[in-house]
Amino acid sequence: MTIEEMRAWKKELGYSYEKIAELSGLPVGTVQKVLGGITKSPRYETLQALELVFRPLRSVPDASVIKEESTEYQASKRQGEYDVLDYLAFPQEVRVELIDGTIYEMASPSDVHQLICDEINMRFREYIRKKHGKCITITAPLDVQLDCDEKTMVQPDVSIICDRSKFRNGRVAGAPDLVAEVLSPATQRRDVSLKMGKYMNAGVREYWIVDPVKKRVYVYEFEKDIFPVMYTFEHKVPVGIFDGECEVDFTEIYEYVSFLYPDNSL
């Protein structure tokens, strides 16, 4: 999407610079400079973040995608007005999240991102099986209707759900016990601000933010007063919801994925 197209969408939707900054996670000044033509060569990451605000509105599916005849899909809806039916109307190959009525398109995960997710999930699963536990650990894509309302549906990278009754009709209804998000350039600001607040308020007990670039893990135990705790890829990270009995050794994980890093070092 070109900057000219973004300006046209801004005018069509009546978005202020402040609203676009809120939805994109960018500073207001950056949004003003890019869309105002002051910045002649914006960074790729900046353009990508801006495009994610408008792209879903450009590519919303036809009404025929919705199976419920009583529901009329409103392609002209503004961000903030979308609901779960709109979310479900997107083709399966288009990955999006719905947060408080706003649609966010999700870029395809990188190889590092996917491998780290798989390794974290594997270690969670090994511990749960060893303890004959009832918790389920699962990776995206999995629809999580976080607030059990019609305005939010997210896809956490890795989730642990200990209440199996939350699995309903192919999705999870309610908050997982633990969520781990592996950062990527397109979702970083959303994961560390907007989604963290949503997870905390919905009742997620523990939230991990894994930064593959800085090789750090930030652990938020929302049931405790002091957080976050920061670890590096040289640490074993204890799982709070399992009272620290389960530890994820990020040294081992990094050794497994390090061939994808240019410097190949911690």
Salt bridges, closest charged atoms under 4 A:
GLU4 OE2 - ARG7 NH1 3.89
GLU45 OE1 - ARG43 NE 3.82
GLU51 OE2 - ARG55 NE 2.97
ASP83 OD2 - LYS77 NZ 3.75
ASP86 OD2 - LYS77 NZ 2.73
GLU97 OE1 - ARG190 NE 3.84
GLU97 OE2 - LYS195 NZ 2.93
ASP100 OD1 - LYS198 NZ 2.73
GLU105 OE2 - ARG55 NH1 3.35
GLU119 OE1 - ARG123 NH1 2.66
ASP147 OD2 - LYS198 NZ 2.69
ASP157 OD2 - HIS113 NE2 3.18
ASP177 OD2 - ARG205 NH1 3.14
GLU181 OE2 - LYS195 NZ 2.75
ASP191 OD1 - LYS195 NZ 3.61
GLU221 OE1 - LYS224 NZ 3.58
GLU223 OE2 - ARG205 NE 3.34
GLU245 OE1 - LYS131 NZ 3.83
GLU252 OE1 - ARG123 NH2 3.23
ASP263 OD2 - LYS215 NZ 3.53
